[in-house]
Amino acid sequence: MHLISIRNLRRDAAKYPDAISSINNWYATVKKSQWKNLEDVRQIYRDAETVGNFTVFNLKGNNYRLIVGIDYENQTVYYKYF
């Protein structure tokens, strides 16, 4: 998968130093993944859920939420909010 707006994600995550390792681990996983649907995502991130057009990841023991859009067909993840 290709992540759009990694700079914005890193900028936003920098406000929460305790979350940076979780973000880095999530990003490393996304880069090597080839998800085809939400069920593929849930094989790695059990708590991932769809809310509207977005996918929500609970990070660092559910202390943080990462919200992205995923285009499975084009293998692209769009960062929205952290």
mmCIF file of the N, C-alpha and C atoms, coordinates in Angstrom:
data_MODEL
# 
_entry.id   MODEL 
# 
loop_
_atom_site.group_PDB 
_atom_site.id 
_atom_site.type_symbol 
_atom_site.label_atom_id 
_atom_site.label_alt_id 
_atom_site.label_comp_id 
_atom_site.label_asym_id 
_atom_site.label_entity_id 
_atom_site.label_seq_id 
_atom_site.pdbx_PDB_ins_code 
_atom_site.Cartn_x 
_atom_site.Cartn_y 
_atom_site.Cartn_z 
_atom_site.occupancy 
_atom_site.B_iso_or_equiv 
_atom_site.pdbx_formal_charge 
_atom_site.auth_seq_id 
_atom_site.auth_comp_id 
_atom_site.auth_asym_id 
_atom_site.auth_atom_id 
_atom_site.pdbx_PDB_model_num 
ATOM 1   N N  . MET A 1 1  ? 0.850   -1.180 0.000  1.00 0.00 ? 1  MET A N  1 
ATOM 2   C CA . MET A 1 1  ? 0.000   0.000  0.000  1.00 0.00 ? 1  MET A CA 1 
ATOM 3   C C  . MET A 1 1  ? 0.894   1.240  0.000  1.00 0.00 ? 1  MET A C  1 
ATOM 4   N N  . HIS A 1 2  ? 0.387   2.280  -0.601 1.00 0.00 ? 2  HIS A N  1 
ATOM 5   C CA . HIS A 1 2  ? 1.089   3.562  -0.659 1.00 0.00 ? 2  HIS A CA 1 
ATOM 6   C C  . HIS A 1 2  ? 0.324   4.557  0.216  1.00 0.00 ? 2  HIS A C  1 
ATOM 7   N N  . LEU A 1 3  ? 1.036   5.241  1.100  1.00 0.00 ? 3  LEU A N  1 
ATOM 8   C CA . LEU A 1 3  ? 0.396   6.207  1.997  1.00 0.00 ? 3  LEU A CA 1 
ATOM 9   C C  . LEU A 1 3  ? 0.566   7.621  1.461  1.00 0.00 ? 3  LEU A C  1 
ATOM 10  N N  . ILE A 1 4  ? -0.546  8.307  1.283  1.00 0.00 ? 4  ILE A N  1 
ATOM 11  C CA . ILE A 1 4  ? -0.541  9.706  0.867  1.00 0.00 ? 4  ILE A CA 1 
ATOM 12  C C  . ILE A 1 4  ? -0.576  10.568 2.130  1.00 0.00 ? 4  ILE A C  1 
ATOM 13  N N  . SER A 1 5  ? 0.257   11.577 2.182  1.00 0.00 ? 5  SER A N  1 
ATOM 14  C CA . SER A 1 5  ? 0.318   12.554 3.282  1.00 0.00 ? 5  SER A CA 1 
ATOM 15  C C  . SER A 1 5  ? 1.076   12.050 4.503  1.00 0.00 ? 5  SER A C  1 
ATOM 16  N N  . ILE A 1 6  ? 2.136   11.277 4.292  1.00 0.00 ? 6  ILE A N  1 
ATOM 17  C CA . ILE A 1 6  ? 2.940   10.811 5.424  1.00 0.00 ? 6  ILE A CA 1 
ATOM 18  C C  . ILE A 1 6  ? 3.534   12.005 6.179  1.00 0.00 ? 6  ILE A C  1 
ATOM 19  N N  . ARG A 1 7  ? 3.890   13.068 5.477  1.00 0.00 ? 7  ARG A N  1 
ATOM 20  C CA . ARG A 1 7  ? 4.440   14.248 6.164  1.00 0.00 ? 7  ARG A CA 1 
ATOM 21  C C  . ARG A 1 7  ? 3.432   14.838 7.143  1.00 0.00 ? 7  ARG A C  1 
ATOM 22  N N  . ASN A 1 8  ? 2.190   14.929 6.712  1.00 0.00 ? 8  ASN A N  1 
ATOM 23  C CA . ASN A 1 8  ? 1.153   15.464 7.600  1.00 0.00 ? 8  ASN A CA 1 
ATOM 24  C C  . ASN A 1 8  ? 0.928   14.553 8.796  1.00 0.00 ? 8  ASN A C  1 
ATOM 25  N N  . LEU A 1 9  ? 0.958   13.253 8.571  1.00 0.00 ? 9  LEU A N  1 
ATOM 26  C CA . LEU A 1 9  ? 0.803   12.310 9.676  1.00 0.00 ? 9  LEU A CA 1 
ATOM 27  C C  . LEU A 1 9  ? 1.939   12.475 10.674 1.00 0.00 ? 9  LEU A C  1 
ATOM 28  N N  . ARG A 1 10 ? 3.162   12.530 10.195 1.00 0.00 ? 10 ARG A N  1 
ATOM 29  C CA . ARG A 1 10 ? 4.308   12.685 11.096 1.00 0.00 ? 10 ARG A CA 1 
ATOM 30  C C  . ARG A 1 10 ? 4.240   14.022 11.849 1.00 0.00 ? 10 ARG A C  1 
ATOM 31  N N  . ARG A 1 11 ? 3.816   15.079 11.170 1.00 0.00 ? 11 ARG A N  1 
ATOM 32  C CA . ARG A 1 11 ? 3.682   16.388 11.818 1.00 0.00 ? 11 ARG A CA 1 
ATOM 33  C C  . ARG A 1 11 ? 2.645   16.325 12.941 1.00 0.00 ? 11 ARG A C  1 
ATOM 34  N N  . ASP A 1 12 ? 1.496   15.735 12.656 1.00 0.00 ? 12 ASP A N  1 
ATOM 35  C CA . ASP A 1 12 ? 0.438   15.642 13.664 1.00 0.00 ? 12 ASP A CA 1 
ATOM 36  C C  . ASP A 1 12 ? 0.840   14.722 14.813 1.00 0.00 ? 12 ASP A C  1 
ATOM 37  N N  . ALA A 1 13 ? 1.502   13.619 14.492 1.00 0.00 ? 13 ALA A N  1 
ATOM 38  C CA . ALA A 1 13 ? 1.908   12.660 15.523 1.00 0.00 ? 13 ALA A CA 1 
ATOM 39  C C  . ALA A 1 13 ? 2.998   13.231 16.424 1.00 0.00 ? 13 ALA A C  1 
ATOM 40  N N  . ALA A 1 14 ? 3.790   14.169 15.914 1.00 0.00 ? 14 ALA A N  1 
ATOM 41  C CA . ALA A 1 14 ? 4.868   14.759 16.714 1.00 0.00 ? 14 ALA A CA 1 
ATOM 42  C C  . ALA A 1 14 ? 4.334   15.471 17.956 1.00 0.00 ? 14 ALA A C  1 
ATOM 43  N N  . LYS A 1 15 ? 3.070   15.829 17.939 1.00 0.00 ? 15 LYS A N  1 
ATOM 44  C CA . LYS A 1 15 ? 2.448   16.473 19.105 1.00 0.00 ? 15 LYS A CA 1 
ATOM 45  C C  . LYS A 1 15 ? 2.243   15.485 20.255 1.00 0.00 ? 15 LYS A C  1 
ATOM 46  N N  . TYR A 1 16 ? 2.351   14.197 19.955 1.00 0.00 ? 16 TYR A N  1 
ATOM 47  C CA . TYR A 1 16 ? 2.103   13.135 20.937 1.00 0.00 ? 16 TYR A CA 1 
ATOM 48  C C  . TYR A 1 16 ? 3.279   12.161 20.914 1.00 0.00 ? 16 TYR A C  1 
ATOM 49  N N  . PRO A 1 17 ? 4.391   12.510 21.566 1.00 0.00 ? 17 PRO A N  1 
ATOM 50  C CA . PRO A 1 17 ? 5.606   11.694 21.488 1.00 0.00 ? 17 PRO A CA 1 
ATOM 51  C C  . PRO A 1 17 ? 5.407   10.231 21.878 1.00 0.00 ? 17 PRO A C  1 
ATOM 52  N N  . ASP A 1 18 ? 4.480   9.957  22.783 1.00 0.00 ? 18 ASP A N  1 
ATOM 53  C CA . ASP A 1 18 ? 4.268   8.570  23.197 1.00 0.00 ? 18 ASP A CA 1 
ATOM 54  C C  . ASP A 1 18 ? 3.597   7.733  22.109 1.00 0.00 ? 18 ASP A C  1 
ATOM 55  N N  . ALA A 1 19 ? 3.088   8.368  21.070 1.00 0.00 ? 19 ALA A N  1 
ATOM 56  C CA . ALA A 1 19 ? 2.413   7.638  19.989 1.00 0.00 ? 19 ALA A CA 1 
ATOM 57  C C  . ALA A 1 19 ? 3.311   7.397  18.783 1.00 0.00 ? 19 ALA A C  1 
ATOM 58  N N  . ILE A 1 20 ? 4.476   8.005  18.753 1.00 0.00 ? 20 ILE A N  1 
ATOM 59  C CA . ILE A 1 20 ? 5.312   7.948  17.551 1.00 0.00 ? 20 ILE A CA 1 
ATOM 60  C C  . ILE A 1 20 ? 5.714   6.531  17.184 1.00 0.00 ? 20 ILE A C  1 
ATOM 61  N N  . SER A 1 21 ? 6.089   5.701  18.147 1.00 0.00 ? 21 SER A N  1 
ATOM 62  C CA . SER A 1 21 ? 6.482   4.329  17.798 1.00 0.00 ? 21 SER A CA 1 
ATOM 63  C C  . SER A 1 21 ? 5.295   3.542  17.246 1.00 0.00 ? 21 SER A C  1 
ATOM 64  N N  . SER A 1 22 ? 4.104   3.777  17.771 1.00 0.00 ? 22 SER A N  1 
ATOM 65  C CA . SER A 1 22 ? 2.912   3.101  17.239 1.00 0.00 ? 22 SER A CA 1 
ATOM 66  C C  . SER A 1 22 ? 2.635   3.536  15.806 1.00 0.00 ? 22 SER A C  1 
ATOM 67  N N  . ILE A 1 23 ? 2.804   4.820  15.528 1.00 0.00 ? 23 ILE A N  1 
ATOM 68  C CA . ILE A 1 23 ? 2.616   5.337  14.165 1.00 0.00 ? 23 ILE A CA 1 
ATOM 69  C C  . ILE A 1 23 ? 3.650   4.726  13.227 1.00 0.00 ? 23 ILE A C  1 
ATOM 70  N N  . ASN A 1 24 ? 4.903   4.691  13.667 1.00 0.00 ? 24 ASN A N  1 
ATOM 71  C CA . ASN A 1 24 ? 5.956   4.115  12.826 1.00 0.00 ? 24 ASN A CA 1 
ATOM 72  C C  . ASN A 1 24 ? 5.698   2.643  12.535 1.00 0.00 ? 24 ASN A C  1 
ATOM 73  N N  . ASN A 1 25 ? 5.249   1.898  13.538 1.00 0.00 ? 25 ASN A N  1 
ATOM 74  C CA . ASN A 1 25 ? 4.924   0.482  13.329 1.00 0.00 ? 25 ASN A CA 1 
ATOM 75  C C  . ASN A 1 25 ? 3.752   0.323  12.373 1.00 0.00 ? 25 ASN A C  1 
ATOM 76  N N  . TRP A 1 26 ? 2.730   1.158  12.539 1.00 0.00 ? 26 TRP A N  1 
ATOM 77  C CA . TRP A 1 26 ? 1.572   1.115  11.647 1.00 0.00 ? 26 TRP A CA 1 
ATOM 78  C C  . TRP A 1 26 ? 2.005   1.403  10.212 1.00 0.00 ? 26 TRP A C  1 
ATOM 79  N N  . TYR A 1 27 ? 2.825   2.438  10.028 1.00 0.00 ? 27 TYR A N  1 
ATOM 80  C CA . TYR A 1 27 ? 3.279   2.818  8.689  1.00 0.00 ? 27 TYR A CA 1 
ATOM 81  C C  . TYR A 1 27 ? 4.106   1.702  8.049  1.00 0.00 ? 27 TYR A C  1 
ATOM 82  N N  . ALA A 1 28 ? 4.989   1.083  8.806  1.00 0.00 ? 28 ALA A N  1 
ATOM 83  C CA . ALA A 1 28 ? 5.794   -0.024 8.274  1.00 0.00 ? 28 ALA A CA 1 
ATOM 84  C C  . ALA A 1 28 ? 4.896   -1.175 7.824  1.00 0.00 ? 28 ALA A C  1 
ATOM 85  N N  . THR A 1 29 ? 3.852   -1.445 8.579  1.00 0.00 ? 29 THR A N  1 
ATOM 86  C CA . THR A 1 29 ? 2.906   -2.505 8.214  1.00 0.00 ? 29 THR A CA 1 
ATOM 87  C C  . THR A 1 29 ? 2.151   -2.142 6.947  1.00 0.00 ? 29 THR A C  1 
ATOM 88  N N  . VAL A 1 30 ? 1.688   -0.906 6.864  1.00 0.00 ? 30 VAL A N  1 
ATOM 89  C CA . VAL A 1 30 ? 0.928   -0.457 5.686  1.00 0.00 ? 30 VAL A CA 1 
ATOM 90  C C  . VAL A 1 30 ? 1.777   -0.565 4.423  1.00 0.00 ? 30 VAL A C  1 
ATOM 91  N N  . LYS A 1 31 ? 3.035   -0.147 4.500  1.00 0.00 ? 31 LYS A N  1 
ATOM 92  C CA . LYS A 1 31 ? 3.900   -0.162 3.319  1.00 0.00 ? 31 LYS A CA 1 
ATOM 93  C C  . LYS A 1 31 ? 4.051   -1.550 2.716  1.00 0.00 ? 31 LYS A C  1 
ATOM 94  N N  . LYS A 1 32 ? 4.080   -2.569 3.550  1.00 0.00 ? 32 LYS A N  1 
ATOM 95  C CA . LYS A 1 32 ? 4.290   -3.916 3.013  1.00 0.00 ? 32 LYS A CA 1 
ATOM 96  C C  . LYS A 1 32 ? 2.994   -4.707 2.832  1.00 0.00 ? 32 LYS A C  1 
ATOM 97  N N  . SER A 1 33 ? 1.860   -4.083 3.110  1.00 0.00 ? 33 SER A N  1 
ATOM 98  C CA . SER A 1 33 ? 0.568   -4.765 2.992  1.00 0.00 ? 33 SER A CA 1 
ATOM 99  C C  . SER A 1 33 ? -0.017  -4.604 1.597  1.00 0.00 ? 33 SER A C  1 
ATOM 100 N N  . GLN A 1 34 ? -0.879  -5.556 1.246  1.00 0.00 ? 34 GLN A N  1 
ATOM 101 C CA . GLN A 1 34 ? -1.624  -5.499 -0.012 1.00 0.00 ? 34 GLN A CA 1 
ATOM 102 C C  . GLN A 1 34 ? -3.074  -5.840 0.292  1.00 0.00 ? 34 GLN A C  1 
ATOM 103 N N  . TRP A 1 35 ? -3.702  -5.005 1.091  1.00 0.00 ? 35 TRP A N  1 
ATOM 104 C CA . TRP A 1 35 ? -5.067  -5.245 1.516  1.00 0.00 ? 35 TRP A CA 1 
ATOM 105 C C  . TRP A 1 35 ? -6.035  -5.145 0.349  1.00 0.00 ? 35 TRP A C  1 
ATOM 106 N N  . LYS A 1 36 ? -7.002  -6.037 0.341  1.00 0.00 ? 36 LYS A N  1 
ATOM 107 C CA . LYS A 1 36 ? -8.033  -6.029 -0.696 1.00 0.00 ? 36 LYS A CA 1 
ATOM 108 C C  . LYS A 1 36 ? -9.391  -5.595 -0.147 1.00 0.00 ? 36 LYS A C  1 
ATOM 109 N N  . ASN A 1 37 ? -9.539  -5.646 1.175  1.00 0.00 ? 37 ASN A N  1 
ATOM 110 C CA . ASN A 1 37 ? -10.805 -5.271 1.811  1.00 0.00 ? 37 ASN A CA 1 
ATOM 111 C C  . ASN A 1 37 ? -10.573 -5.116 3.317  1.00 0.00 ? 37 ASN A C  1 
ATOM 112 N N  . LEU A 1 38 ? -11.618 -4.732 4.030  1.00 0.00 ? 38 LEU A N  1 
ATOM 113 C CA . LEU A 1 38 ? -11.500 -4.512 5.471  1.00 0.00 ? 38 LEU A CA 1 
ATOM 114 C C  . LEU A 1 38 ? -11.124 -5.792 6.211  1.00 0.00 ? 38 LEU A C  1 
ATOM 115 N N  . GLU A 1 39 ? -11.588 -6.913 5.741  1.00 0.00 ? 39 GLU A N  1 
ATOM 116 C CA . GLU A 1 39 ? -11.243 -8.174 6.409  1.00 0.00 ? 39 GLU A CA 1 
ATOM 117 C C  . GLU A 1 39 ? -9.737  -8.434 6.364  1.00 0.00 ? 39 GLU A C  1 
ATOM 118 N N  . ASP A 1 40 ? -9.077  -8.066 5.272  1.00 0.00 ? 40 ASP A N  1 
ATOM 119 C CA . ASP A 1 40 ? -7.617  -8.185 5.208  1.00 0.00 ? 40 ASP A CA 1 
ATOM 120 C C  . ASP A 1 40 ? -6.962  -7.284 6.250  1.00 0.00 ? 40 ASP A C  1 
ATOM 121 N N  . VAL A 1 41 ? -7.485  -6.080 6.396  1.00 0.00 ? 41 VAL A N  1 
ATOM 122 C CA . VAL A 1 41 ? -6.960  -5.144 7.397  1.00 0.00 ? 41 VAL A CA 1 
ATOM 123 C C  . VAL A 1 41 ? -7.126  -5.742 8.788  1.00 0.00 ? 41 VAL A C  1 
ATOM 124 N N  . ARG A 1 42 ? -8.278  -6.324 9.049  1.00 0.00 ? 42 ARG A N  1 
ATOM 125 C CA . ARG A 1 42 ? -8.578  -6.870 10.383 1.00 0.00 ? 42 ARG A CA 1 
ATOM 126 C C  . ARG A 1 42 ? -7.761  -8.113 10.723 1.00 0.00 ? 42 ARG A C  1 
ATOM 127 N N  . GLN A 1 43 ? -7.143  -8.727 9.758  1.00 0.00 ? 43 GLN A N  1 
ATOM 128 C CA . GLN A 1 43 ? -6.250  -9.841 10.075 1.00 0.00 ? 43 GLN A CA 1 
ATOM 129 C C  . GLN A 1 43 ? -5.051  -9.345 10.872 1.00 0.00 ? 43 GLN A C  1 
ATOM 130 N N  . ILE A 1 44 ? -4.691  -8.080 10.669 1.00 0.00 ? 44 ILE A N  1 
ATOM 131 C CA . ILE A 1 44 ? -3.566  -7.485 11.394 1.00 0.00 ? 44 ILE A CA 1 
ATOM 132 C C  . ILE A 1 44 ? -4.057  -6.568 12.511 1.00 0.00 ? 44 ILE A C  1 
ATOM 133 N N  . TYR A 1 45 ? -5.055  -5.748 12.200 1.00 0.00 ? 45 TYR A N  1 
ATOM 134 C CA . TYR A 1 45 ? -5.614  -4.785 13.156 1.00 0.00 ? 45 TYR A CA 1 
ATOM 135 C C  . TYR A 1 45 ? -7.059  -5.164 13.444 1.00 0.00 ? 45 TYR A C  1 
ATOM 136 N N  . ARG A 1 46 ? -7.250  -6.011 14.440 1.00 0.00 ? 46 ARG A N  1 
ATOM 137 C CA . ARG A 1 46 ? -8.580  -6.545 14.764 1.00 0.00 ? 46 ARG A CA 1 
ATOM 138 C C  . ARG A 1 46 ? -9.624  -5.478 15.053 1.00 0.00 ? 46 ARG A C  1 
ATOM 139 N N  . ASP A 1 47 ? -9.187  -4.371 15.638 1.00 0.00 ? 47 ASP A N  1 
ATOM 140 C CA . ASP A 1 47 ? -10.131 -3.329 16.041 1.00 0.00 ? 47 ASP A CA 1 
ATOM 141 C C  . ASP A 1 47 ? -10.419 -2.306 14.945 1.00 0.00 ? 47 ASP A C  1 
ATOM 142 N N  . ALA A 1 48 ? -9.816  -2.455 13.775 1.00 0.00 ? 48 ALA A N  1 
ATOM 143 C CA . ALA A 1 48 ? -10.075 -1.507 12.684 1.00 0.00 ? 48 ALA A CA 1 
ATOM 144 C C  . ALA A 1 48 ? -11.547 -1.570 12.311 1.00 0.00 ? 48 ALA A C  1 
ATOM 145 N N  . GLU A 1 49 ? -12.117 -0.398 12.049 1.00 0.00 ? 49 GLU A N  1 
ATOM 146 C CA . GLU A 1 49 ? -13.534 -0.366 11.695 1.00 0.00 ? 49 GLU A CA 1 
ATOM 147 C C  . GLU A 1 49 ? -13.785 0.706  10.648 1.00 0.00 ? 49 GLU A C  1 
ATOM 148 N N  . THR A 1 50 ? -14.841 0.501  9.897  1.00 0.00 ? 50 THR A N  1 
ATOM 149 C CA . THR A 1 50 ? -15.247 1.477  8.897  1.00 0.00 ? 50 THR A CA 1 
ATOM 150 C C  . THR A 1 50 ? -16.268 2.420  9.510  1.00 0.00 ? 50 THR A C  1 
ATOM 151 N N  . VAL A 1 51 ? -16.032 3.708  9.328  1.00 0.00 ? 51 VAL A N  1 
ATOM 152 C CA . VAL A 1 51 ? -16.972 4.736  9.763  1.00 0.00 ? 51 VAL A CA 1 
ATOM 153 C C  . VAL A 1 51 ? -17.169 5.650  8.553  1.00 0.00 ? 51 VAL A C  1 
ATOM 154 N N  . GLY A 1 52 ? -18.316 5.544  7.936  1.00 0.00 ? 52 GLY A N  1 
ATOM 155 C CA . GLY A 1 52 ? -18.546 6.290  6.698  1.00 0.00 ? 52 GLY A CA 1 
ATOM 156 C C  . GLY A 1 52 ? -17.594 5.798  5.621  1.00 0.00 ? 52 GLY A C  1 
ATOM 157 N N  . ASN A 1 53 ? -16.863 6.718  5.018  1.00 0.00 ? 53 ASN A N  1 
ATOM 158 C CA . ASN A 1 53 ? -15.897 6.360  3.975  1.00 0.00 ? 53 ASN A CA 1 
ATOM 159 C C  . ASN A 1 53 ? -14.495 6.146  4.524  1.00 0.00 ? 53 ASN A C  1 
ATOM 160 N N  . PHE A 1 54 ? -14.351 6.176  5.824  1.00 0.00 ? 54 PHE A N  1 
ATOM 161 C CA . PHE A 1 54 ? -13.035 6.100  6.435  1.00 0.00 ? 54 PHE A CA 1 
ATOM 162 C C  . PHE A 1 54 ? -12.840 4.802  7.206  1.00 0.00 ? 54 PHE A C  1 
ATOM 163 N N  . THR A 1 55 ? -11.568 4.475  7.424  1.00 0.00 ? 55 THR A N  1 
ATOM 164 C CA . THR A 1 55 ? -11.208 3.350  8.278  1.00 0.00 ? 55 THR A CA 1 
ATOM 165 C C  . THR A 1 55 ? -10.514 3.929  9.504  1.00 0.00 ? 55 THR A C  1 
ATOM 166 N N  . VAL A 1 56 ? -10.913 3.463  10.680 1.00 0.00 ? 56 VAL A N  1 
ATOM 167 C CA . VAL A 1 56 ? -10.376 3.966  11.941 1.00 0.00 ? 56 VAL A CA 1 
ATOM 168 C C  . VAL A 1 56 ? -9.515  2.878  12.572 1.00 0.00 ? 56 VAL A C  1 
ATOM 169 N N  . PHE A 1 57 ? -8.280  3.247  12.894 1.00 0.00 ? 57 PHE A N  1 
ATOM 170 C CA . PHE A 1 57 ? -7.353  2.350  13.577 1.00 0.00 ? 57 PHE A CA 1 
ATOM 171 C C  . PHE A 1 57 ? -7.183  2.851  15.005 1.00 0.00 ? 57 PHE A C  1 
ATOM 172 N N  . ASN A 1 58 ? -7.292  1.959  15.965 1.00 0.00 ? 58 ASN A N  1 
ATOM 173 C CA . ASN A 1 58 ? -7.029  2.286  17.364 1.00 0.00 ? 58 ASN A CA 1 
ATOM 174 C C  . ASN A 1 58 ? -5.572  1.949  17.636 1.00 0.00 ? 58 ASN A C  1 
ATOM 175 N N  . LEU A 1 59 ? -4.801  2.943  18.039 1.00 0.00 ? 59 LEU A N  1 
ATOM 176 C CA . LEU A 1 59 ? -3.373  2.748  18.267 1.00 0.00 ? 59 LEU A CA 1 
ATOM 177 C C  . LEU A 1 59 ? -3.019  2.942  19.730 1.00 0.00 ? 59 LEU A C  1 
ATOM 178 N N  . LYS A 1 60 ? -1.935  2.322  20.117 1.00 0.00 ? 60 LYS A N  1 
ATOM 179 C CA . LYS A 1 60 ? -1.382  2.433  21.473 1.00 0.00 ? 60 LYS A CA 1 
ATOM 180 C C  . LYS A 1 60 ? -2.431  2.121  22.531 1.00 0.00 ? 60 LYS A C  1 
ATOM 181 N N  . GLY A 1 61 ? -2.973  0.923  22.428 1.00 0.00 ? 61 GLY A N  1 
ATOM 182 C CA . GLY A 1 61 ? -3.944  0.478  23.422 1.00 0.00 ? 61 GLY A CA 1 
ATOM 183 C C  . GLY A 1 61 ? -5.221  1.291  23.415 1.00 0.00 ? 61 GLY A C  1 
ATOM 184 N N  . ASN A 1 62 ? -5.627  1.735  22.247 1.00 0.00 ? 62 ASN A N  1 
ATOM 185 C CA . ASN A 1 62 ? -6.860  2.505  22.071 1.00 0.00 ? 62 ASN A CA 1 
ATOM 186 C C  . ASN A 1 62 ? -6.762  3.917  22.658 1.00 0.00 ? 62 ASN A C  1 
ATOM 187 N N  . ASN A 1 63 ? -5.538  4.397  22.905 1.00 0.00 ? 63 ASN A N  1 
ATOM 188 C CA . ASN A 1 63 ? -5.357  5.767  23.389 1.00 0.00 ? 63 ASN A CA 1 
ATOM 189 C C  . ASN A 1 63 ? -5.433  6.792  22.264 1.00 0.00 ? 63 ASN A C  1 
ATOM 190 N N  . TYR A 1 64 ? -5.155  6.345  21.042 1.00 0.00 ? 64 TYR A N  1 
ATOM 191 C CA . TYR A 1 64 ? -5.160  7.235  19.881 1.00 0.00 ? 64 TYR A CA 1 
ATOM 192 C C  . TYR A 1 64 ? -5.933  6.584  18.749 1.00 0.00 ? 64 TYR A C  1 
ATOM 193 N N  . ARG A 1 65 ? -6.515  7.430  17.909 1.00 0.00 ? 65 ARG A N  1 
ATOM 194 C CA . ARG A 1 65 ? -7.227  6.932  16.731 1.00 0.00 ? 65 ARG A CA 1 
ATOM 195 C C  . ARG A 1 65 ? -6.621  7.568  15.491 1.00 0.00 ? 65 ARG A C  1 
ATOM 196 N N  . LEU A 1 66 ? -6.356  6.729  14.523 1.00 0.00 ? 66 LEU A N  1 
ATOM 197 C CA . LEU A 1 66 ? -5.833  7.164  13.234 1.00 0.00 ? 66 LEU A CA 1 
ATOM 198 C C  . LEU A 1 66 ? -6.928  6.924  12.205 1.00 0.00 ? 66 LEU A C  1 
ATOM 199 N N  . ILE A 1 67 ? -7.306  7.972  11.492 1.00 0.00 ? 67 ILE A N  1 
ATOM 200 C CA . ILE A 1 67 ? -8.411  7.880  10.539 1.00 0.00 ? 67 ILE A CA 1 
ATOM 201 C C  . ILE A 1 67 ? -7.856  8.068  9.134  1.00 0.00 ? 67 ILE A C  1 
ATOM 202 N N  . VAL A 1 68 ? -8.134  7.093  8.281  1.00 0.00 ? 68 VAL A N  1 
ATOM 203 C CA . VAL A 1 68 ? -7.627  7.114  6.911  1.00 0.00 ? 68 VAL A CA 1 
ATOM 204 C C  . VAL A 1 68 ? -8.728  6.707  5.943  1.00 0.00 ? 68 VAL A C  1 
ATOM 205 N N  . GLY A 1 69 ? -8.523  7.042  4.700  1.00 0.00 ? 69 GLY A N  1 
ATOM 206 C CA . GLY A 1 69 ? -9.344  6.511  3.625  1.00 0.00 ? 69 GLY A CA 1 
ATOM 207 C C  . GLY A 1 69 ? -8.507  5.470  2.902  1.00 0.00 ? 69 GLY A C  1 
ATOM 208 N N  . ILE A 1 70 ? -9.104  4.359  2.540  1.00 0.00 ? 70 ILE A N  1 
ATOM 209 C CA . ILE A 1 70 ? -8.353  3.312  1.849  1.00 0.00 ? 70 ILE A CA 1 
ATOM 210 C C  . ILE A 1 70 ? -8.997  3.040  0.498  1.00 0.00 ? 70 ILE A C  1 
ATOM 211 N N  . ASP A 1 71 ? -8.187  3.147  -0.543 1.00 0.00 ? 71 ASP A N  1 
ATOM 212 C CA . ASP A 1 71 ? -8.601  2.774  -1.894 1.00 0.00 ? 71 ASP A CA 1 
ATOM 213 C C  . ASP A 1 71 ? -7.954  1.422  -2.170 1.00 0.00 ? 71 ASP A C  1 
ATOM 214 N N  . TYR A 1 72 ? -8.705  0.360  -1.919 1.00 0.00 ? 72 TYR A N  1 
ATOM 215 C CA . TYR A 1 72 ? -8.160  -0.992 -2.043 1.00 0.00 ? 72 TYR A CA 1 
ATOM 216 C C  . TYR A 1 72 ? -7.758  -1.299 -3.479 1.00 0.00 ? 72 TYR A C  1 
ATOM 217 N N  . GLU A 1 73 ? -8.535  -0.836 -4.434 1.00 0.00 ? 73 GLU A N  1 
ATOM 218 C CA . GLU A 1 73 ? -8.260  -1.132 -5.840 1.00 0.00 ? 73 GLU A CA 1 
ATOM 219 C C  . GLU A 1 73 ? -6.918  -0.549 -6.286 1.00 0.00 ? 73 GLU A C  1 
ATOM 220 N N  . ASN A 1 74 ? -6.625  0.675  -5.858 1.00 0.00 ? 74 ASN A N  1 
ATOM 221 C CA . ASN A 1 74 ? -5.377  1.335  -6.246 1.00 0.00 ? 74 ASN A CA 1 
ATOM 222 C C  . ASN A 1 74 ? -4.269  1.184  -5.206 1.00 0.00 ? 74 ASN A C  1 
ATOM 223 N N  . GLN A 1 75 ? -4.543  0.413  -4.146 1.00 0.00 ? 75 GLN A N  1 
ATOM 224 C CA . GLN A 1 75 ? -3.550  0.143  -3.104 1.00 0.00 ? 75 GLN A CA 1 
ATOM 225 C C  . GLN A 1 75 ? -3.004  1.444  -2.495 1.00 0.00 ? 75 GLN A C  1 
ATOM 226 N N  . THR A 1 76 ? -3.921  2.351  -2.150 1.00 0.00 ? 76 THR A N  1 
ATOM 227 C CA . THR A 1 76 ? -3.534  3.653  -1.624 1.00 0.00 ? 76 THR A CA 1 
ATOM 228 C C  . THR A 1 76 ? -4.286  3.945  -0.330 1.00 0.00 ? 76 THR A C  1 
ATOM 229 N N  . VAL A 1 77 ? -3.547  4.456  0.649  1.00 0.00 ? 77 VAL A N  1 
ATOM 230 C CA . VAL A 1 77 ? -4.123  4.878  1.926  1.00 0.00 ? 77 VAL A CA 1 
ATOM 231 C C  . VAL A 1 77 ? -3.966  6.394  2.004  1.00 0.00 ? 77 VAL A C  1 
ATOM 232 N N  . TYR A 1 78 ? -5.053  7.077  2.325  1.00 0.00 ? 78 TYR A N  1 
ATOM 233 C CA . TYR A 1 78 ? -5.056  8.537  2.426  1.00 0.00 ? 78 TYR A CA 1 
ATOM 234 C C  . TYR A 1 78 ? -5.211  8.936  3.887  1.00 0.00 ? 78 TYR A C  1 
ATOM 235 N N  . TYR A 1 79 ? -4.179  9.558  4.437  1.00 0.00 ? 79 TYR A N  1 
ATOM 236 C CA . TYR A 1 79 ? -4.239  10.027 5.816  1.00 0.00 ? 79 TYR A CA 1 
ATOM 237 C C  . TYR A 1 79 ? -5.240  11.170 5.929  1.00 0.00 ? 79 TYR A C  1 
ATOM 238 N N  . LYS A 1 80 ? -6.099  11.106 6.948  1.00 0.00 ? 80 LYS A N  1 
ATOM 239 C CA . LYS A 1 80 ? -7.086  12.163 7.185  1.00 0.00 ? 80 LYS A CA 1 
ATOM 240 C C  . LYS A 1 80 ? -6.854  12.851 8.526  1.00 0.00 ? 80 LYS A C  1 
ATOM 241 N N  . TYR A 1 81 ? -6.925  12.088 9.628  1.00 0.00 ? 81 TYR A N  1 
ATOM 242 C CA . TYR A 1 81 ? -6.847  12.686 10.966 1.00 0.00 ? 81 TYR A CA 1 
ATOM 243 C C  . TYR A 1 81 ? -6.114  11.756 11.924 1.00 0.00 ? 81 TYR A C  1 
ATOM 244 N N  . PHE A 1 82 ? -5.482  12.373 12.912 1.00 0.00 ? 82 PHE A N  1 
ATOM 245 C CA . PHE A 1 82 ? -4.879  11.617 14.009 1.00 0.00 ? 82 PHE A CA 1 
ATOM 246 C C  . PHE A 1 82 ? -5.248  12.305 15.298 1.00 0.00 ? 82 PHE A C  1 
# 
